[in-house]
Each structure stands twice: as structure tokens, then as C-alpha cells.
Amino acid sequence: MSPRTEQLTAAVRRFTRAERWVHRATAALMGVCVATAACLYVPQLAELVGRRALVVTLHEWSGLLLPVPFLAGLVSRAFRADLGRLNRFAPHDKVWLRAALYRRPGHRPAGKFNAGQKLWAAWLAGAVLVMLGTGLLMWFTHLAPLTVRTGSTFVHDWLALALGIVLAGHIGMAVADPEARRGLRTGFVDRNWAAREHGEWLDRDATDT
């Protein structure tokens, strides 16, 4: 068996090109949103960057475009299938959550996405919708009275801070798992890693992808 054949045998496809594109485009837009928000709200960064009007424009348009990769990804059957997986909680997800919450050692069963990733996806989707709605009310001031705009600003600012903290945790976990990053970079992961971290998916679904 050639080294190339051995490499393919030891790997399993986790994400298609369309799925990886959706993730990269969303990450890029989210990165611009977070970076520009920091420049708008942290005085030291605002002084360092300057050009506030340009920063505001970048922030507004990157936020407005944030749902576009998701909507474009709906064309992909694989992406729609993964959305279905993210929206379903199986019995093994409860086991995973209990083990994570109580820091129990040993195996934590998971499908293609573990319970933590499912919760993260749901929270992020909700946060993006709220940020988009409150941002539009702040951008187009004629859409609502002053009291509503004031409340929108409060929600937008504090949710942005929470989003930045949670994103930092998400990035930190990705840095600690190079095989997961490889899956998003190349589409393939090591079969042993998949069996260890996502055994339910490898047993049921991965052979069909």
C-alpha cells in the first residue's frame, strides 16, 4: 500500500468545500465586526486607528453581511444536513453535557458535533440575529422612537462584550485542538481522532460522506 493510499485510509471527510467556505467567510466578517467594535469603544484603539467614519462603515456593513454566508450555504446539501445535526439533541448529548459540566474523566460520546458545539451554534445564531436587529435600529434612527433606540444600544453593547468573550473561548478551544482545525482547513480529519471525539458520527454517518 502506497503512503498516499495509507493517508487516505487513515483520514475521513468531515467537511465539504462549501461548508469550509461558509465557516471562513463568517469568521472573516465576524472578525471585522469585533475588531471595528473594539476600535469604536476602546479609547486607546480609537486614537491609534483614527478614521472613525471608515471604521463605522466597515462595522455596519460587515454586520449587515454576516448572514450572507449562511444563506448562500443553504445551497449545499451537506451544509443543510449539518444544520439538521446541530438542531437535534440525542441521548448521548446529555451524557456529554453531564460529563463536561461535572468534569468527569473518560469518554464523552458525540455525533458529528458534540453537545457543546450544538449549544455554541444555537447561541451564536441567536446573538447574531439580536445584534443585527439592534444594529439596524441604531443605524436607521427613524425606525423607532428614542426610548427603543436607547434600549437597543444597551443590548447591542453588552451583547457585543459577551460575544467577544465567548468568541475568545471558542478560538482558544480551536487552538488547543489542531485536528479540529485541520478538518476546517482541509475537510479531512484523522480516523482515530474521529473515533475518539465523535464516535457516534463515525459509526453512523461518516461512511456515507
Backbone as JSON, one array per atom type, in Angstrom:
{
  "sequence": "MSPRTEQLTAAVRRFTRAERWVHRATAALMGVCVATAACLYVPQLAELVGRRALVVTLHEWSGLLLPVPFLAGLVSRAFRADLGRLNRFAPHDKVWLRAALYRRPGHRPAGKFNAGQKLWAAWLAGAVLVMLGTGLLMWFTHLAPLTVRTGSTFVHDWLALALGIVLAGHIGMAVADPEARRGLRTGFVDRNWAAREHGEWLDRDATDT",
  "N": [[0.84, -1.18, 0.0], [0.62, 2.17, -0.9], [2.13, 5.23, 0.46], [0.38, 7.39, 0.02], [-2.1, 6.12, -0.29], [-2.35, 4.94, 2.22], [-2.55, 7.24, 3.74], [-5.02, 8.3, 2.9], [-6.69, 6.26, 3.71], [-6.47, 6.43, 6.45], [-7.75, 8.77, 6.97], [-10.8, 10.67, 7.22], [-13.54, 12.19, 5.61], [-14.73, 15.24, 6.78], [-15.79, 17.84, 6.4], [-17.25, 19.52, 3.61], [-16.18, 21.47, 0.74], [-17.91, 23.65, 0.43], [-18.99, 23.93, 3.02], [-16.69, 24.58, 4.46], [-16.11, 27.02, 3.26], [-18.3, 28.58, 4.08], [-17.81, 28.71, 6.84], [-15.3, 30.05, 6.9], [-15.87, 32.5, 5.63], [-17.83, 33.53, 7.34], [-16.33, 33.7, 9.69], [-14.43, 35.61, 8.92], [-16.02, 37.92, 8.47], [-17.12, 38.19, 11.03], [-14.78, 38.64, 12.44], [-14.03, 41.17, 11.45], [-16.2, 42.66, 12.4], [-15.86, 42.45, 15.21], [-13.27, 43.53, 15.56], [-13.58, 46.16, 14.56], [-15.56, 47.06, 16.29], [-14.17, 47.06, 18.69], [-12.35, 49.1, 18.13], [-14.09, 51.23, 18.06], [-15.08, 51.45, 20.66], [-13.06, 51.28, 22.55], [-11.03, 53.65, 23.88], [-8.2, 53.94, 23.57], [-7.6, 52.34, 21.35], [-9.19, 53.61, 19.47], [-7.91, 56.1, 19.24], [-5.49, 55.22, 18.22], [-6.12, 54.06, 15.74], [-7.82, 55.91, 14.41], [-9.72, 57.69, 11.86], [-12.58, 57.42, 12.18], [-15.07, 57.46, 10.85], [-14.68, 55.71, 8.68], [-14.21, 53.33, 10.06], [-16.67, 52.98, 11.32], [-18.29, 52.58, 9.06], [-17.22, 50.16, 8.04], [-17.82, 48.49, 10.17], [-20.63, 48.55, 10.22], [-21.35, 47.49, 7.68], [-20.06, 44.99, 7.6], [-21.43, 43.72, 9.66], [-24.02, 43.76, 8.62], [-23.71, 42.08, 6.43], [-23.2, 39.67, 7.58], [-25.08, 37.46, 7.81], [-25.04, 36.51, 5.2], [-23.12, 34.49, 4.2], [-24.17, 32.21, 5.5], [-26.77, 32.04, 4.38], [-26.09, 31.68, 1.69], [-24.83, 29.23, 1.93], [-26.92, 27.47, 2.22], [-27.51, 26.39, -0.2], [-25.94, 24.17, -0.41], [-26.17, 20.72, 0.02], [-24.82, 19.22, 1.94], [-24.25, 21.15, 3.87], [-26.83, 21.83, 4.71], [-27.53, 19.39, 5.8], [-25.77, 19.27, 7.98], [-26.77, 21.39, 9.48], [-29.15, 20.25, 10.3], [-28.13, 18.26, 11.98], [-26.98, 19.85, 13.97], [-29.22, 20.94, 15.11], [-30.49, 18.93, 16.47], [-30.78, 17.18, 19.5], [-29.43, 14.36, 20.9], [-29.69, 11.37, 22.97], [-27.03, 10.75, 23.75], [-25.88, 13.27, 23.82], [-26.75, 14.43, 26.17], [-25.34, 12.9, 27.98], [-22.76, 13.71, 27.32], [-22.86, 16.44, 28.04], [-23.31, 16.3, 30.83], [-20.93, 15.06, 31.61], [-19.1, 17.01, 30.86], [-19.91, 19.26, 32.38], [-19.57, 18.39, 35.03], [-16.99, 17.73, 34.93], [-16.11, 15.09, 34.46], [-13.89, 12.41, 34.08], [-12.87, 10.37, 31.26], [-14.53, 8.76, 28.44], [-16.48, 10.81, 26.28], [-19.37, 10.63, 24.67], [-20.2, 11.55, 21.3], [-21.81, 12.9, 18.41], [-21.41, 14.01, 15.03], [-21.15, 16.63, 15.77], [-20.43, 17.74, 19.0], [-22.27, 18.13, 22.14], [-21.59, 20.59, 23.28], [-20.73, 22.08, 21.05], [-23.13, 22.22, 19.67], [-24.71, 23.78, 21.39], [-23.19, 26.11, 21.3], [-23.48, 26.84, 18.58], [-26.24, 27.37, 18.49], [-26.46, 29.47, 20.34], [-24.81, 31.39, 19.11], [-26.16, 31.86, 16.69], [-28.55, 33.01, 17.63], [-27.48, 35.27, 18.94], [-26.32, 36.69, 16.81], [-28.6, 37.39, 15.31], [-29.93, 39.07, 17.15], [-28.0, 41.07, 17.46], [-27.92, 42.02, 14.85], [-30.54, 43.01, 14.54], [-30.72, 45.0, 16.61], [-28.59, 46.57, 15.81], [-29.48, 47.58, 13.34], [-31.57, 49.23, 14.21], [-30.08, 51.14, 15.53], [-28.63, 52.16, 13.42], [-30.46, 53.06, 11.45], [-32.09, 55.54, 12.42], [-34.67, 56.51, 12.25], [-36.44, 54.46, 12.42], [-37.47, 53.77, 14.9], [-38.67, 55.02, 18.11], [-36.93, 57.22, 20.46], [-36.61, 55.99, 23.01], [-36.69, 53.26, 22.43], [-34.48, 53.03, 20.77], [-32.48, 53.69, 22.56], [-32.63, 51.53, 24.35], [-31.94, 49.52, 22.54], [-29.3, 50.18, 21.97], [-28.12, 49.7, 24.47], [-28.53, 46.9, 24.76], [-27.15, 46.0, 22.47], [-24.5, 46.82, 22.96], [-23.75, 45.45, 25.36], [-24.24, 42.81, 24.67], [-22.42, 42.57, 22.62], [-20.02, 42.66, 24.06], [-20.27, 40.26, 25.53], [-20.32, 38.49, 23.38], [-17.75, 38.85, 22.32], [-16.18, 37.79, 24.4], [-17.05, 35.1, 24.48], [-16.36, 34.31, 21.9], [-13.6, 34.51, 22.08], [-13.12, 32.37, 23.83], [-13.98, 30.28, 22.17], [-12.1, 30.41, 20.09], [-9.81, 29.85, 21.57], [-10.28, 27.18, 22.32], [-10.23, 26.02, 19.81], [-7.57, 26.44, 19.08], [-6.35, 24.72, 20.82], [-6.93, 22.27, 19.75], [-5.61, 20.86, 17.26], [-6.34, 18.96, 15.3], [-9.06, 19.33, 14.87], [-8.94, 21.86, 13.74], [-7.6, 21.2, 11.42], [-9.58, 19.76, 10.11], [-11.35, 21.8, 9.38], [-9.7, 23.21, 7.75], [-8.77, 21.51, 5.67], [-10.8, 19.71, 5.22], [-10.64, 17.07, 5.91], [-10.15, 14.67, 8.56], [-8.21, 12.87, 11.0], [-8.85, 9.42, 11.28], [-8.69, 8.03, 13.71], [-8.85, 10.13, 15.56], [-11.43, 11.02, 14.98], [-12.88, 8.77, 15.79], [-12.37, 8.81, 18.5], [-13.26, 11.36, 19.42], [-15.7, 11.85, 18.15], [-17.31, 9.53, 17.95], [-19.93, 8.5, 17.58], [-20.78, 9.72, 15.25], [-18.87, 8.77, 13.41], [-19.45, 6.08, 13.37], [-22.03, 6.02, 12.29], [-22.58, 8.0, 10.27], [-20.28, 8.95, 8.87], [-19.25, 7.13, 7.07], [-20.83, 7.39, 4.88], [-20.25, 9.81, 3.73]],
  "CA": [[0.0, 0.0, 0.0], [1.43, 3.36, -1.01], [1.9, 6.2, 1.54], [-0.81, 8.19, -0.28], [-3.27, 5.3, -0.01], [-2.43, 4.81, 3.66], [-3.01, 8.51, 4.27], [-6.44, 8.42, 2.62], [-7.39, 5.27, 4.53], [-6.43, 6.89, 7.83], [-8.5, 10.02, 7.07], [-12.22, 10.63, 6.93], [-14.02, 13.53, 5.24], [-15.59, 15.85, 7.8], [-16.49, 18.99, 5.84], [-17.09, 19.78, 2.18], [-15.63, 22.79, 0.42], [-18.94, 24.67, 0.71], [-19.06, 24.13, 4.47], [-15.5, 25.3, 4.89], [-16.25, 28.39, 2.79], [-19.24, 29.27, 4.97], [-17.13, 28.97, 8.11], [-14.26, 31.05, 6.71], [-16.48, 33.8, 5.34], [-18.46, 34.0, 8.57], [-15.27, 34.07, 10.62], [-13.83, 36.87, 8.45], [-16.95, 39.02, 8.75], [-17.19, 38.34, 12.48], [-13.53, 39.26, 12.87], [-14.11, 42.6, 11.14], [-17.16, 43.24, 13.35], [-15.27, 42.53, 16.55], [-12.13, 44.45, 15.52], [-14.07, 47.54, 14.42], [-16.26, 47.41, 17.52], [-13.14, 47.4, 19.68], [-11.81, 50.42, 17.78], [-15.1, 52.25, 18.33], [-15.42, 51.55, 22.07], [-11.86, 51.39, 23.39], [-10.43, 54.93, 23.5], [-6.81, 53.8, 23.12], [-7.62, 51.84, 19.98], [-9.77, 54.65, 18.62], [-6.86, 57.08, 18.97], [-4.45, 54.59, 17.42], [-6.6, 53.8, 14.38], [-8.37, 57.11, 13.78], [-10.64, 57.48, 10.74], [-13.75, 56.82, 12.81], [-16.14, 57.28, 9.87], [-14.39, 54.5, 7.94], [-14.39, 52.2, 10.98], [-18.12, 52.8, 11.48], [-18.81, 51.99, 7.82], [-16.81, 48.76, 8.0], [-18.57, 47.77, 11.21], [-22.03, 48.42, 9.8], [-21.54, 46.61, 6.52], [-19.68, 43.61, 7.95], [-22.54, 43.18, 10.44], [-25.16, 43.54, 7.73], [-23.41, 40.96, 5.53], [-22.88, 38.46, 8.36], [-25.92, 36.29, 7.49], [-24.95, 36.13, 3.78], [-22.51, 33.16, 4.0], [-25.12, 31.18, 5.93], [-27.83, 31.93, 3.38], [-25.51, 31.08, 0.49], [-24.52, 27.84, 2.22], [-28.12, 26.63, 2.15], [-27.5, 25.71, -1.5], [-25.21, 22.93, -0.23], [-26.89, 19.66, 0.74], [-24.04, 18.84, 3.12], [-24.43, 22.19, 4.86], [-28.18, 21.67, 5.28], [-27.5, 18.19, 6.66], [-25.11, 19.62, 9.23], [-27.71, 22.2, 10.25], [-30.04, 19.3, 10.94], [-27.41, 17.63, 13.09], [-26.8, 20.85, 15.04], [-30.52, 21.25, 15.71], [-31.04, 17.76, 17.16], [-30.07, 16.68, 20.67], [-29.62, 12.92, 21.09], [-29.39, 10.96, 24.36], [-25.6, 10.82, 24.09], [-25.52, 14.66, 24.08], [-26.95, 14.66, 27.6], [-24.2, 12.28, 28.66], [-21.6, 14.59, 27.07], [-23.01, 17.66, 28.84], [-23.08, 15.99, 32.24], [-19.5, 14.8, 31.81], [-18.39, 18.28, 30.74], [-20.26, 20.14, 33.5], [-19.0, 17.86, 36.28], [-15.58, 17.43, 34.66], [-15.88, 13.67, 34.67], [-12.92, 11.85, 33.13], [-13.33, 9.25, 30.45], [-15.08, 9.01, 27.12], [-17.69, 11.6, 26.16], [-19.92, 10.28, 23.35], [-20.65, 12.68, 20.49], [-22.01, 12.71, 16.99], [-20.51, 14.85, 14.26], [-20.95, 17.79, 16.64], [-20.75, 17.4, 20.38], [-23.32, 18.96, 22.72], [-21.07, 21.94, 23.45], [-20.75, 22.74, 19.75], [-24.53, 22.49, 19.33], [-25.12, 24.93, 22.18], [-22.47, 27.26, 20.76], [-24.1, 27.23, 17.32], [-27.55, 27.96, 18.78], [-26.24, 30.77, 20.98], [-24.25, 32.32, 18.13], [-27.22, 32.23, 15.75], [-29.43, 33.96, 18.32], [-26.76, 36.51, 19.19], [-26.17, 37.41, 15.55], [-29.89, 37.97, 14.97], [-30.19, 40.19, 18.05], [-27.05, 42.13, 17.11], [-28.35, 42.59, 13.58], [-31.75, 43.8, 14.77], [-30.41, 46.22, 17.38], [-27.71, 47.41, 15.0], [-30.29, 48.28, 12.34], [-32.28, 50.3, 14.9], [-29.1, 52.2, 15.8], [-28.16, 52.71, 12.15], [-31.58, 53.8, 10.85], [-32.7, 56.11, 13.63], [-36.08, 56.85, 12.05], [-37.26, 53.25, 12.52], [-38.02, 53.57, 16.24], [-38.51, 56.19, 18.98], [-35.67, 57.34, 21.2], [-36.52, 55.03, 24.1], [-36.37, 51.96, 21.84], [-33.09, 53.09, 20.3], [-31.62, 53.65, 23.75], [-32.6, 50.13, 24.79], [-31.2, 48.75, 21.54], [-27.88, 50.47, 22.18], [-27.71, 48.99, 25.69], [-28.46, 45.47, 24.45], [-26.11, 45.79, 21.46], [-23.17, 46.99, 23.55], [-23.44, 44.39, 26.32], [-24.18, 41.53, 23.96], [-21.15, 42.58, 21.89], [-18.98, 42.28, 25.01], [-20.42, 38.82, 25.78], [-19.93, 37.79, 22.16], [-16.29, 38.88, 22.23], [-15.63, 36.86, 25.39], [-17.34, 33.73, 24.06], [-15.54, 34.05, 20.71], [-12.23, 34.25, 22.54], [-13.11, 30.99, 24.31], [-14.1, 29.41, 21.0], [-10.79, 30.4, 19.41], [-8.88, 29.16, 22.44], [-10.51, 25.74, 22.21], [-9.76, 25.6, 18.48], [-6.1, 26.42, 19.12], [-5.94, 23.54, 21.6], [-7.29, 21.04, 19.04], [-5.13, 21.01, 15.88], [-7.03, 18.08, 14.36], [-10.3, 20.01, 14.52], [-8.59, 22.93, 12.79], [-7.27, 20.55, 10.15], [-10.83, 19.43, 9.46], [-11.89, 23.01, 8.77], [-8.75, 23.71, 6.74], [-8.64, 20.6, 4.53], [-12.0, 18.91, 5.05], [-10.41, 15.7, 6.39], [-9.57, 14.5, 9.89], [-7.68, 11.54, 11.27], [-9.92, 8.49, 11.65], [-8.58, 7.73, 15.14], [-9.38, 11.3, 16.26], [-12.88, 11.0, 14.81], [-13.43, 7.69, 16.62], [-12.24, 9.19, 19.9], [-14.01, 12.58, 19.76], [-17.02, 11.88, 17.51], [-17.51, 8.14, 17.59], [-21.3, 8.25, 17.1], [-20.81, 10.16, 13.84], [-18.04, 7.89, 12.59], [-20.13, 4.78, 13.24], [-23.32, 6.09, 11.6], [-22.69, 8.9, 9.13], [-19.06, 9.29, 8.13], [-19.01, 6.18, 5.98], [-21.65, 7.79, 3.75], [-19.85, 11.11, 3.22]],
  "C": [[0.89, 1.24, 0.0], [1.17, 4.31, 0.15], [0.65, 7.03, 1.31], [-2.09, 7.41, 0.04], [-3.47, 5.13, 1.49], [-2.97, 6.09, 4.29], [-4.51, 8.67, 4.07], [-7.25, 7.46, 3.49], [-7.49, 5.74, 5.97], [-7.23, 8.17, 8.04], [-9.96, 9.81, 6.71], [-12.68, 12.05, 6.62], [-15.0, 14.03, 6.3], [-16.41, 17.01, 7.25], [-16.23, 19.11, 4.35], [-16.51, 21.17, 1.97], [-16.63, 23.9, 0.73], [-19.03, 24.96, 2.2], [-17.86, 24.9, 4.99], [-15.56, 26.76, 4.45], [-17.18, 29.19, 3.68], [-18.56, 29.64, 6.28], [-16.09, 30.09, 7.96], [-14.84, 32.43, 6.46], [-17.14, 34.39, 6.58], [-17.41, 34.47, 9.57], [-14.63, 35.4, 10.22], [-14.73, 38.06, 8.76], [-17.07, 39.27, 10.25], [-15.93, 39.01, 13.02], [-13.52, 40.75, 12.61], [-15.06, 43.3, 12.11], [-16.52, 43.46, 14.72], [-14.13, 43.55, 16.57], [-12.6, 45.9, 15.43], [-14.83, 47.99, 15.66], [-15.27, 47.82, 18.61], [-12.55, 48.78, 19.41], [-12.8, 51.54, 18.07], [-15.31, 52.49, 19.82], [-14.23, 51.64, 23.01], [-11.11, 52.65, 23.0], [-9.01, 54.81, 22.95], [-6.74, 53.31, 21.68], [-8.19, 52.87, 19.02], [-8.73, 55.7, 18.26], [-5.78, 56.51, 18.05], [-4.88, 54.45, 15.96], [-7.06, 55.07, 13.69], [-9.42, 56.75, 12.74], [-11.92, 56.81, 11.22], [-14.87, 56.56, 11.8], [-15.93, 55.99, 9.07], [-14.62, 53.26, 8.8], [-15.88, 51.92, 11.17], [-18.71, 52.13, 10.25], [-18.46, 50.51, 7.72], [-17.6, 47.93, 9.0], [-20.01, 47.53, 10.76], [-22.2, 47.4, 8.68], [-21.11, 45.18, 6.79], [-20.77, 42.95, 8.78], [-23.74, 42.87, 9.57], [-24.96, 42.33, 6.83], [-23.21, 39.63, 6.27], [-23.79, 37.27, 8.04], [-25.73, 35.76, 6.07], [-24.28, 34.78, 3.57], [-23.44, 32.02, 4.41], [-26.2, 30.96, 4.88], [-27.31, 31.3, 2.1], [-25.21, 29.6, 0.71], [-25.71, 26.92, 2.15], [-28.25, 25.92, 0.8], [-26.86, 24.33, -1.37], [-26.02, 21.92, 0.56], [-26.15, 19.26, 2.01], [-24.21, 19.87, 4.23], [-25.8, 22.08, 5.52], [-28.24, 20.44, 6.19], [-26.84, 18.49, 7.99], [-25.98, 20.52, 10.1], [-28.71, 21.3, 10.98], [-29.39, 18.62, 12.12], [-27.26, 18.59, 14.27], [-28.11, 21.12, 15.78], [-31.14, 20.08, 16.47], [-30.15, 17.36, 18.33], [-30.44, 15.22, 20.88], [-29.32, 12.56, 22.55], [-27.91, 11.06, 24.71], [-25.14, 12.26, 24.33], [-25.71, 15.01, 25.56], [-25.8, 14.07, 28.42], [-22.97, 13.17, 28.52], [-21.67, 15.82, 27.95], [-22.76, 17.4, 30.32], [-21.6, 15.76, 32.52], [-18.71, 16.1, 31.75], [-18.65, 19.19, 31.94], [-19.61, 19.69, 34.8], [-17.56, 17.42, 36.12], [-15.24, 15.96, 34.94], [-14.88, 13.15, 33.65], [-13.54, 10.72, 32.32], [-13.97, 9.71, 29.15], [-16.37, 9.83, 27.19], [-18.28, 11.36, 24.77], [-20.45, 11.5, 22.61], [-20.86, 12.25, 19.06], [-21.03, 13.58, 16.22], [-20.19, 16.13, 15.01], [-21.3, 17.39, 18.06], [-21.76, 18.41, 20.94], [-22.85, 20.4, 22.93], [-21.09, 22.72, 22.14], [-22.18, 23.07, 19.32], [-25.04, 23.7, 20.11], [-24.46, 26.21, 21.68], [-23.13, 27.75, 19.48], [-25.45, 27.91, 17.56], [-27.39, 29.35, 19.4], [-25.73, 31.8, 19.97], [-25.32, 32.78, 17.15], [-28.16, 33.25, 16.39], [-28.76, 35.3, 18.53], [-26.61, 37.35, 17.93], [-27.48, 38.08, 15.15], [-30.21, 39.18, 15.84], [-29.26, 41.36, 17.72], [-27.45, 42.81, 15.81], [-29.57, 43.49, 13.77], [-31.47, 45.09, 15.52], [-29.5, 47.15, 16.6], [-28.48, 48.2, 13.95], [-31.06, 49.43, 12.99], [-31.35, 51.46, 15.24], [-28.65, 52.9, 14.52], [-29.25, 53.59, 11.51], [-32.44, 54.36, 11.98], [-34.18, 56.43, 13.47], [-37.0, 55.65, 12.23], [-37.95, 53.1, 13.86], [-37.85, 54.84, 17.06], [-37.23, 56.12, 19.8], [-35.54, 56.29, 22.29], [-36.14, 53.64, 23.58], [-34.92, 51.94, 21.37], [-32.11, 53.05, 21.46], [-31.5, 52.23, 24.29], [-31.81, 49.26, 23.84], [-29.7, 48.95, 21.7], [-27.34, 49.72, 23.39], [-27.53, 47.49, 25.4], [-27.31, 45.18, 23.49], [-24.72, 45.84, 22.1], [-22.83, 45.83, 24.49], [-23.39, 43.02, 25.67], [-22.89, 41.44, 23.15], [-20.0, 42.16, 22.81], [-19.05, 40.78, 25.3], [-19.98, 38.02, 24.57], [-18.41, 37.74, 22.0], [-15.65, 37.88, 23.18], [-15.84, 35.41, 24.95], [-16.53, 33.36, 22.81], [-14.09, 33.77, 21.09], [-12.1, 32.83, 23.08], [-13.17, 29.99, 23.18], [-12.76, 29.29, 20.27], [-9.76, 29.65, 20.25], [-9.04, 27.64, 22.37], [-10.05, 25.21, 20.85], [-8.24, 25.51, 18.44], [-5.61, 25.17, 19.83], [-6.23, 22.23, 20.88], [-6.88, 21.15, 17.57], [-5.85, 20.12, 14.88], [-8.37, 18.67, 13.94], [-10.04, 21.13, 13.53], [-8.25, 22.35, 11.42], [-8.55, 20.2, 9.38], [-11.45, 20.63, 8.77], [-10.98, 23.55, 7.67], [-8.75, 22.83, 5.49], [-9.91, 19.8, 4.24], [-11.87, 17.5, 5.6], [-9.83, 15.72, 7.8], [-9.07, 13.07, 10.03], [-8.79, 10.63, 11.79], [-9.87, 8.16, 13.14], [-9.13, 8.88, 15.98], [-10.91, 11.31, 16.18], [-13.52, 9.93, 15.69], [-13.4, 8.08, 18.1], [-13.17, 10.34, 20.28], [-15.45, 12.57, 19.23], [-17.4, 10.47, 17.03], [-18.9, 7.83, 17.05], [-21.44, 8.64, 15.62], [-20.04, 9.2, 12.96], [-18.75, 6.56, 12.36], [-21.34, 4.86, 12.3], [-23.27, 6.84, 10.28], [-21.46, 9.01, 8.27], [-18.82, 8.35, 6.96], [-19.8, 6.55, 4.73], [-21.22, 9.11, 3.13], [-18.63, 11.0, 2.35]]
}
